[in-house]
Amino acid sequence: MVPKISRLAAFALAVSLAGACVSPAAAPSSSPTPSPSPTESPSPSASPSPSLTASPSPSPTPTAGVYTNFVLGYRIDLPAPWRRSSCLSSEDQTKLPANEGFVRVAPEDERGTDVGNVFDVVQVHVEPNPNRFPPERWLATGVIGGTANQITEAATIDGRSALLLRQGPGLALAFLVPVADRMYVVGYQNSYNDASSAPVMERMVRSFHLLTDQERSAAPPPASILARSPEAVADTLADGFVRRDADLLGTVMAGCMAAALEQAGGTFTPRVAFLEDLRRAFAGGLTVTVQRRPIESDATGTFLRATWNAAVEQRRDLYLRRDGDVWSWYLTLTRQPVR
């Protein structure tokens, strides 16, 4: 099994593996290897006609140096080269807990594992707080864990009373901000043994602003997204691998791609970096055969059987995830022992 780490430190792989885990025994969705959301077995009947569905957008075209999330209701400074990370941000932010991560590394360098990552991260994490506990009491419940060396002190951020947490679980510095029945955890974690970006990250964290009702009313209308069935994804994957067409495969990939070994650890990488790896593998002779039907389901989720053949032949199944009415390929699971 994949080892567990603190809730906030683990959110990266939890996001990238959202909807499944690398082994049947699973943990909550905010832990390193989350259990799947209830998975629906695809119907063997013909795919429904594509339809448009509305999807809330975290932000319109960002103002230079500022990022606004209308779904979670906040704004934060985002100086170049910092950017929002698909791998460190939850897909459906209308459901709590939700997370948004920001990094300064290029997508090809944003690679992590089930035990964390090696780059700087600024996070905005939103947890339910149905009892409306003050930050001190909420922290004591252990929702996000704790460390032996953590220090807390009363603080103010965005004109609101908060709790400042130093050397907490997975974050070097964080503010805990209670807002009605939610708790915002806004903080940063610097890369191992390198605190050179800490001043910039702390300024980003301290720029956190909760949107007023008037500011939230300026949210753009939800984007219309074309629905995509699991059968459509299966056919595109089968065709794309036959053609060795990474661009075609990219049309049905999730924004963050995960890879895992059955009953072992996992990794994640942004789609753009995963595609480059795939192009290099194709150039090196990789062939992949996808069994497009039947579409199967197990304790991990919904998947297609696939055989990868480079230096050796391996069974690496392709797992599909449903976000609203859109299905995507998001996880490659290598079976062990190879069979």
Secondary structure, 3 states (H helix, E strand, C coil): CCCCCCCCCCHHHHHHCCCCCCCCCCECCCCCCECCCCCCCCCCCCCCCCCEEEECCCCCCCCCCEEEECCCCEEEECCCCCEEECCCCCCCCCCCCEEEEEECCCHHHCCEECCEECCCEEEEEEEECCCCCCHHHHHHCCCCCCCCCCEEEEEEECCEEEEEEEEECCEEEEEEEEECCEEEEEEEECCCCCCCCHHHHHHHHHCCEECCHHHHCCCCCCEEEECECHHHHHHHHHHHHHHCCHHHHHCCEEEEEEEEECCCCEEEEEHHHHHHHHHHHHHCCCEEEECCCCCEECCCCEEECEEEECCCEEEEEEEEEEECCEEEEEEEEECCCCC
